[in-house]
């Protein structure tokens, strides 16, 4: 059974940084890509960033380009999301998720990702 566990969330002041981790267990390489999504109170879940396990394809939401970086450590079955220059508007629960379909580019739609972690709260204070 494949599981995803997020960690690294917390409370940080505006301008600060956090690194989220998504640790995968089980046959995770049967899933082609890992994505990060976030959901703020009263809003829909939205795409943040994604990468294939091979690193052949990555993608970012326009709102985080230049400030967030997704990376992976295949030996640890872990995907990271480095978040810099944080702003209060990025406060949300952050989820990692896995996409099992082999496509040339990682996908951004929530519906494509069939396996989800439990989420980790990120709060940025002004």
N, C-alpha and C positions, 0 to 999 in steps of 0.2 A: 504494500500500500504506500503510495506516494503522499508525502505531507510537506507543507510549506509553513515555516515559522518565521515571522518577522520579529525584529528587535531593533533597538536603537532610538526609538522615539523618546520624546520628552518635552520639557519646557525650555525654551531658549529665547533670548532677547532678539529683537530685530537687528539684522546685520550679522548674526551669528551663524554657526554651521552645525549640522548634524550629519551623521552617517547611519543610514538604515541598512540592516542586513536581512537577507531572506535565505534562510538555511533550508535546504531540501533534503529529504530522506527518502529512501526507496529508489525505485527505478526512474529517477528523474530525467535521465537522458532519453526516455521514451517521449518526453515532452521537448519540443523543439526550441521554444523561446520562453523567456521569463519577462514579465512586464510589471511595472509599478503603476498603481492607480491610487487615486485619493478621493475621499468623499467628505465634504464639509456638511455641517448640519443644514438640513433643508435643501440640499443640492444633490444632483445626480453624481454618480461615480464617474470620474473622468480619468483619461489616460495621462500619464506623466512621462514614462520612458519605458523602453523595452530593448532587449538584446537577445540574440540567439546564443546558445551555449558556445558556439564556435567563434562568436564575435564577428561573423561575416555581415551581420546587419544590426544596426542600432537605430533608434528613432527617439525623438524627444517632442514633447508638446512645445509649441512656440513660446509659451509663457515661461518655460524653464530653461530654454536654450541659453547656454553661456553661464548658467549658475548651478545647474544640476549635472552630475555625471554618473552614468550607470557603468558598472564594471562587474567582472565575475572572477571567481577563483574556482576553476573546475575541480581542482584537487580537493577542495573543501565543499563542493556542491553548494556554493553560496554566491548570491548575486547581491551587490551593494548599490546603494543610491547615496552618493555624496551630494549634500545640499548646502550650498554656500549663499551668502548674502540673503539670508532668509527675511521674508516680509510677513507681516501679520496675516495677509490674505492667503497664505499657503497653509494656514492652520486647518487640519483635517485629520481623519484617520487614513493612514497609508496602508495599502494592501499590496502584496505581491501575488502574482497569478501566473499560471503556466498554460501555454498554448501547444497542443499536440500536433498541429498540422504543419507539414513541411512546405513552406512557401519561401519565395526568394527574398521577401522583405517582411520584417516583423509587422504585425498588425496592431492597430490602435483601438479597435472596437472591443468594448467590454465583453460582448457576447462570444467572441472567439476564444476566450480564456475559460477553460473548463475546470480548473483546479485553483482554489483560492486559499490564502492563509487567513488568520484570524484578525489581522490588522494591528497597527501600532499607532498610538496617538502622537501627533506632532502639534505642539502649540507654540506659536511665536507671539511674544508680547511686544507691544509698541514701546 
